[in-house]
Amino acid sequence: METLAFTAVTSSGRAYDIAFPLHPQTRSAQGVSDLLTAVLEAVSRTAEGRNDVSDGDVFQALAMALAVRARMVGGSAEHLESLVTGLFADAHAAARQAQPYAAGRA
């Protein structure tokens, strides 16, 4: 299975190298990487410095966005739910396996 190598760095300087498994029908690993980066940057930019937004709020908004996007695609609700939950389970398992390390600062 093809993977997407992705490094996530927290605001506190902790980094994670994650090898995300890609779905067999992925058209563009670079496109996936670009979208992931854009989503994470948008979340950080929007939530930065806000005391009224919790991590749970972020998760809720992302789950809602995923649900809306799945609805916009159309098709079988059961198939889309299976696809979305499977993609999340695989991505979450990859993220859990990543060991944290201190990110270098230039």
Backbone as a printed PyTorch tensor [residue, N CA C, xyz], in Angstrom:
tensor([[[  0.8490,  -1.1800,   0.0000],
         [  0.0000,   0.0000,   0.0000],
         [  0.8920,   1.2400,   0.0000]],

        [[  0.5540,   2.1830,  -0.8590],
         [  1.3030,   3.4340,  -0.9260],
         [  1.0000,   4.2870,   0.3080]],

        [[  2.0000,   5.0220,   0.7690],
         [  1.8010,   5.8860,   1.9290],
         [  2.1790,   7.3230,   1.5970]],

        [[  1.6700,   8.2190,   2.4040],
         [  2.0050,   9.6350,   2.3290],
         [  2.8270,   9.9780,   3.5580]],

        [[  4.0760,  10.3440,   3.3580],
         [  4.9310,  10.7630,   4.4670],
         [  4.5940,  12.2040,   4.8100]],

        [[  4.2280,  12.4400,   6.0650],
         [  3.7960,  13.7700,   6.4890],
         [  4.3960,  14.0690,   7.8540]],

        [[  4.9570,  15.2630,   8.0170],
         [  5.4760,  15.6840,   9.3110],
         [  4.5640,  16.7620,   9.8710]],

        [[  4.0560,  16.5100,  11.0530],
         [  3.2140,  17.4780,  11.7570],
         [  4.0250,  18.0550,  12.9060]],

        [[  3.9980,  19.3810,  13.0470],
         [  4.7300,  20.0550,  14.1210],
         [  3.7240,  20.8660,  14.9310]],

        [[  3.7160,  20.6490,  16.2440],
         [  2.8050,  21.3680,  17.1260],
         [  3.3620,  22.7570,  17.4370]],

        [[  2.5210,  23.6090,  17.9860],
         [  2.9560,  24.9550,  18.3580],
         [  4.0120,  24.9260,  19.4680]],

        [[  4.0580,  23.8300,  20.2250],
         [  5.0560,  23.7090,  21.2940],
         [  6.3740,  23.1140,  20.7910]],

        [[  6.4520,  22.7940,  19.4890],
         [  7.6900,  22.2950,  18.9270],
         [  7.8400,  20.7820,  18.9280]],

        [[  6.7790,  20.0740,  19.2110],
         [  6.8090,  18.6120,  19.1380],
         [  6.4590,  18.2160,  17.7000]],

        [[  7.2140,  17.2740,  17.1450],
         [  6.9830,  16.8600,  15.7570],
         [  6.6270,  15.3790,  15.7050]],

        [[  5.8820,  15.0170,  14.6680],
         [  5.4880,  13.6360,  14.4250],
         [  5.6730,  13.3520,  12.9420]],

        [[  6.4280,  12.3110,  12.6250],
         [  6.5400,  11.8370,  11.2520],
         [  5.5180,  10.7230,  11.0880]],

        [[  4.5470,  10.9610,  10.2190],
         [  3.4310,  10.0300,  10.0600],
         [  3.4420,   9.4690,   8.6490]],

        [[  3.3040,   8.1660,   8.5420],
         [  3.1910,   7.4970,   7.2440],
         [  1.7210,   7.1160,   7.0560]],

        [[  0.9620,   8.0120,   6.4350],
         [ -0.4610,   7.7790,   6.2230],
         [ -0.6640,   6.8050,   5.0640]],

        [[ -1.4470,   5.7510,   5.2670],
         [ -1.7570,   4.8640,   4.1440],
         [ -2.7100,   5.5860,   3.1910]],

        [[ -2.4640,   5.4500,   1.9060],
         [ -3.3310,   6.0660,   0.9170],
         [ -4.3250,   5.0300,   0.3800]],

        [[ -5.5350,   5.4840,   0.1510],
         [ -6.5670,   4.6200,  -0.4210],
         [ -6.0990,   4.1640,  -1.8000]],

        [[ -6.3870,   2.9350,  -2.1920],
         [ -5.9380,   2.4360,  -3.4960],
         [ -6.3890,   3.2960,  -4.6870]],

        [[ -7.4780,   4.0330,  -4.5290],
         [ -7.9780,   4.8540,  -5.6330],
         [ -7.5270,   6.3130,  -5.5530]],

        [[ -6.5210,   6.5890,  -4.7370],
         [ -5.9820,   7.9440,  -4.6360],
         [ -5.4400,   8.3680,  -5.9930]],

        [[ -5.8760,   9.5260,  -6.4730],
         [ -5.3820,  10.0420,  -7.7530],
         [ -4.0520,  10.7540,  -7.6150]],

        [[ -3.9090,  11.5360,  -6.5290],
         [ -2.7230,  12.3700,  -6.3920],
         [ -2.2850,  12.4470,  -4.9340]],

        [[ -1.1760,  11.7990,  -4.6250],
         [ -0.6310,  11.8900,  -3.2680],
         [ -0.2620,  13.3330,  -2.9520]],

        [[  0.2660,  14.0580,  -3.9320],
         [  0.6150,  15.4630,  -3.7220],
         [ -0.6300,  16.2920,  -3.4520]],

        [[ -1.7070,  16.0020,  -4.1580],
         [ -2.9680,  16.7040,  -3.9130],
         [ -3.4820,  16.4600,  -2.5110]],

        [[ -3.3880,  15.2120,  -2.0540],
         [ -3.8020,  14.8810,  -0.6840],
         [ -2.9420,  15.6470,   0.3100]],

        [[ -1.6410,  15.6600,   0.0860],
         [ -0.7210,  16.3770,   0.9710],
         [ -1.0360,  17.8710,   1.0030]],

        [[ -1.2810,  18.4500,  -0.1550],
         [ -1.5980,  19.8770,  -0.2290],
         [ -2.8940,  20.2050,   0.5100]],

        [[ -3.9200,  19.3720,   0.3270],
         [ -5.1920,  19.5980,   1.0160],
         [ -5.0350,  19.4500,   2.5260]],

        [[ -4.3010,  18.4200,   2.9580],
         [ -4.0720,  18.2100,   4.3860],
         [ -3.3570,  19.4110,   5.0020]],

        [[ -2.3300,  19.8820,   4.3270],
         [ -1.5880,  21.0480,   4.8210],
         [ -2.4970,  22.2660,   4.9060]],

        [[ -3.2990,  22.4980,   3.8750],
         [ -4.1980,  23.6580,   3.8530],
         [ -5.2370,  23.5850,   4.9680]],

        [[ -5.7990,  22.4030,   5.1970],
         [ -6.7970,  22.2470,   6.2590],
         [ -6.1640,  22.5100,   7.6220]],

        [[ -5.0020,  21.9170,   7.8760],
         [ -4.3510,  22.1130,   9.1730],
         [ -3.9400,  23.5720,   9.3790]],

        [[ -3.4610,  24.2260,   8.3310],
         [ -3.1020,  25.6460,   8.4430],
         [ -4.3390,  26.4980,   8.7120]],

        [[ -5.4570,  26.1910,   8.0610],
         [ -6.6960,  26.9490,   8.2890],
         [ -7.1920,  26.7700,   9.7200]],

        [[ -7.1180,  25.5510,  10.2360],
         [ -7.5370,  25.2980,  11.6210],
         [ -6.6460,  26.0850,  12.5800]],

        [[ -5.3390,  26.0140,  12.3780],
         [ -4.4110,  26.7310,  13.2680],
         [ -4.6390,  28.2330,  13.2040]],

        [[ -4.7900,  28.7500,  12.0010],
         [ -4.9820,  30.1970,  11.8170],
         [ -6.2830,  30.6660,  12.4800]],

        [[ -7.3420,  29.8840,  12.3310],
         [ -8.6460,  30.2780,  12.8660],
         [ -8.7170,  30.1340,  14.3820]],

        [[ -8.0940,  29.0860,  14.9240],
         [ -8.1930,  28.8210,  16.3630],
         [ -7.1190,  29.5200,  17.1800]],

        [[ -6.0640,  29.9900,  16.5220],
         [ -4.9330,  30.5910,  17.2380],
         [ -5.3680,  31.7780,  18.0970]],

        [[ -4.9930,  31.7090,  19.3600],
         [ -5.2520,  32.8090,  20.2760],
         [ -6.6870,  32.9200,  20.7590]],

        [[ -7.5370,  31.9830,  20.3640],
         [ -8.9370,  32.0380,  20.7970],
         [ -9.1230,  31.1510,  22.0150]],

        [[ -9.5710,  31.7450,  23.0950],
         [ -9.8440,  30.9750,  24.3080],
         [-11.2260,  30.3450,  24.2930]],

        [[-12.0570,  30.7630,  23.3200],
         [-13.4250,  30.2530,  23.2590],
         [-13.5640,  29.0480,  22.3340]],

        [[-12.4480,  28.5180,  21.8190],
         [-12.4740,  27.3530,  20.9370],
         [-11.6200,  26.2480,  21.5530]],

        [[-12.2590,  25.1280,  21.8560],
         [-11.5460,  23.9940,  22.4590],
         [-11.1440,  22.9960,  21.3760]],

        [[-10.3070,  22.0360,  21.7630],
         [ -9.9670,  20.9610,  20.8320],
         [-11.2200,  20.2110,  20.4080]],

        [[-12.1360,  20.0250,  21.3340],
         [-13.4080,  19.3700,  21.0020],
         [-14.1880,  20.1500,  19.9660]],

        [[-14.1570,  21.4890,  20.0590],
         [-14.8200,  22.3230,  19.0590],
         [-14.1960,  22.1150,  17.6830]],

        [[-12.8700,  22.0170,  17.6490],
         [-12.1620,  21.7860,  16.3860],
         [-12.5670,  20.4350,  15.8170]],

        [[-12.5600,  19.3910,  16.6370],
         [-12.9590,  18.0620,  16.1670],
         [-14.3840,  18.0810,  15.6230]],

        [[-15.2660,  18.7760,  16.3450],
         [-16.6580,  18.8430,  15.9330],
         [-16.7950,  19.5320,  14.5740]],

        [[-16.0950,  20.6380,  14.3880],
         [-16.1600,  21.3610,  13.1200],
         [-15.5970,  20.5210,  11.9710]],

        [[-14.4900,  19.8210,  12.2290],
         [-13.9110,  18.9680,  11.1930],
         [-14.8460,  17.8100,  10.8430]],

        [[-15.4820,  17.2200,  11.8490],
         [-16.4350,  16.1380,  11.6010],
         [-17.6230,  16.6490,  10.7900]],

        [[-18.0950,  17.8550,  11.1150],
         [-19.2040,  18.4370,  10.3610],
         [-18.7980,  18.7180,   8.9200]],

        [[-17.5860,  19.2440,   8.7250],
         [-17.1030,  19.5180,   7.3730],
         [-17.0050,  18.2200,   6.5710]],

        [[-16.5220,  17.1620,   7.1920],
         [-16.4280,  15.8760,   6.5260],
         [-17.8150,  15.3420,   6.1640]],

        [[-18.7670,  15.4950,   7.0710],
         [-20.1320,  15.0490,   6.8080],
         [-20.7530,  15.8450,   5.6550]],

        [[-20.5390,  17.1530,   5.6510],
         [-21.0640,  17.9870,   4.5690],
         [-20.4450,  17.5850,   3.2350]],

        [[-19.1200,  17.3920,   3.2240],
         [-18.4370,  17.0160,   1.9890],
         [-18.9270,  15.6620,   1.4870]],

        [[-19.1210,  14.7090,   2.3910],
         [-19.6380,  13.3970,   2.0030],
         [-21.0480,  13.5210,   1.4260]],

        [[-21.8470,  14.4000,   1.9900],
         [-23.2180,  14.5990,   1.4790],
         [-23.1850,  15.2340,   0.1040]],

        [[-22.2440,  16.1440,  -0.1210],
         [-22.1330,  16.8240,  -1.4090],
         [-21.7330,  15.8560,  -2.5230]],

        [[-20.9870,  14.8090,  -2.1800],
         [-20.5460,  13.8340,  -3.1670],
         [-21.7250,  13.0520,  -3.7210]],

        [[-22.6900,  12.8000,  -2.8780],
         [-23.8300,  12.0000,  -3.3020],
         [-23.4820,  10.5240,  -3.2350]],

        [[-24.3640,   9.7050,  -3.7280],
         [-24.1220,   8.2700,  -3.6940],
         [-24.7380,   7.6320,  -2.4660]],

        [[-24.4350,   6.3850,  -2.2940],
         [-24.9940,   5.6000,  -1.2070],
         [-24.4820,   6.1050,   0.1460]],

        [[-25.4160,   6.4310,   1.0260],
         [-25.0390,   6.9080,   2.3600],
         [-24.2350,   5.8400,   3.1060]],

        [[-24.6200,   4.5840,   2.9490],
         [-23.9190,   3.4960,   3.6350],
         [-22.4910,   3.3500,   3.1080]],

        [[-22.3180,   3.4460,   1.7960],
         [-20.9790,   3.3350,   1.2050],
         [-20.0930,   4.4890,   1.6690]],

        [[-20.6290,   5.7040,   1.6460],
         [-19.8470,   6.8650,   2.0630],
         [-19.4830,   6.7870,   3.5390]],

        [[-20.4110,   6.3440,   4.3770],
         [-20.1010,   6.2040,   5.7960],
         [-18.9900,   5.1810,   6.0000]],

        [[-19.0550,   4.0720,   5.2820],
         [-18.0240,   3.0460,   5.3840],
         [-16.6740,   3.5850,   4.9050]],

        [[-16.6700,   4.3180,   3.8100],
         [-15.4360,   4.8960,   3.2850],
         [-14.8280,   5.8860,   4.2710]],

        [[-15.6490,   6.7990,   4.7710],
         [-15.1650,   7.8360,   5.6830],
         [-14.6520,   7.2240,   6.9880]],

        [[-15.3940,   6.2950,   7.5600],
         [-14.9460,   5.7080,   8.8260],
         [-13.6930,   4.8590,   8.6160]],

        [[-13.6080,   4.1710,   7.4810],
         [-12.4110,   3.3920,   7.1860],
         [-11.1870,   4.2670,   6.9830]],

        [[-11.3500,   5.3680,   6.2380],
         [-10.2460,   6.2970,   6.0290],
         [ -9.7720,   6.8930,   7.3520]],

        [[-10.7320,   7.2730,   8.2020],
         [-10.3570,   7.8320,   9.5040],
         [ -9.6290,   6.7940,  10.3540]],

        [[-10.1440,   5.5770,  10.4010],
         [ -9.5170,   4.5300,  11.2280],
         [ -8.0740,   4.2900,  10.7870]],

        [[ -7.8480,   4.2190,   9.4830],
         [ -6.4920,   4.0010,   8.9740],
         [ -5.5810,   5.1880,   9.2930]],

        [[ -6.0830,   6.4060,   9.0760],
         [ -5.2750,   7.6050,   9.3430],
         [ -4.9830,   7.7430,  10.8340]],

        [[ -5.9820,   7.4660,  11.6600],
         [ -5.7980,   7.5760,  13.1040],
         [ -4.7850,   6.5480,  13.6030]],

        [[ -4.8370,   5.3370,  13.0700],
         [ -3.8750,   4.3090,  13.4580],
         [ -2.4550,   4.7350,  13.0750]],

        [[ -2.2920,   5.3310,  11.9010],
         [ -0.9600,   5.7930,  11.4770],
         [ -0.4680,   6.9110,  12.3890]],

        [[ -1.3490,   7.8380,  12.7320],
         [ -0.9550,   8.9470,  13.6090],
         [ -0.5860,   8.4480,  15.0030]],

        [[ -1.3210,   7.4630,  15.5090],
         [ -1.0200,   6.9000,  16.8370],
         [  0.3460,   6.2350,  16.8710]],

        [[  0.7860,   5.6720,  15.7540],
         [  2.0760,   4.9780,  15.7110],
         [  3.2540,   5.9420,  15.6740]],

        [[  3.0210,   7.1860,  15.3000],
         [  4.1190,   8.1560,  15.1840],
         [  4.6170,   8.5440,  16.5650]],

        [[  5.9170,   8.4690,  16.7350],
         [  6.5520,   8.8290,  18.0040],
         [  6.9450,  10.3120,  17.9800]],

        [[  6.6420,  11.0530,  19.0450],
         [  6.9850,  12.4710,  19.0820],
         [  8.4880,  12.6870,  19.2540]],

        [[  8.9590,  13.7850,  18.7030],
         [ 10.3470,  14.2100,  18.9170],
         [ 10.3870,  15.7260,  18.8710]],

        [[ 11.4470,  16.2930,  19.4020],
         [ 11.5930,  17.7440,  19.4270],
         [ 11.9660,  18.2150,  18.0260]],

        [[ 11.1670,  19.1480,  17.4990],
         [ 11.4410,  19.6950,  16.1810],
         [ 12.5850,  20.6880,  16.2730]],

        [[ 13.4730,  20.6600,  15.3010],
         [ 14.5580,  21.6260,  15.2700],
         [ 14.0450,  22.9940,  14.9020]],

        [[ 14.6310,  24.0050,  15.4570],
         [ 14.2100,  25.3810,  15.1710],
         [ 15.3670,  26.1200,  14.5450]],

        [[ 15.0820,  26.7990,  13.4520],
         [ 16.1330,  27.5530,  12.7580],
         [ 16.2350,  28.9530,  13.2860]]])
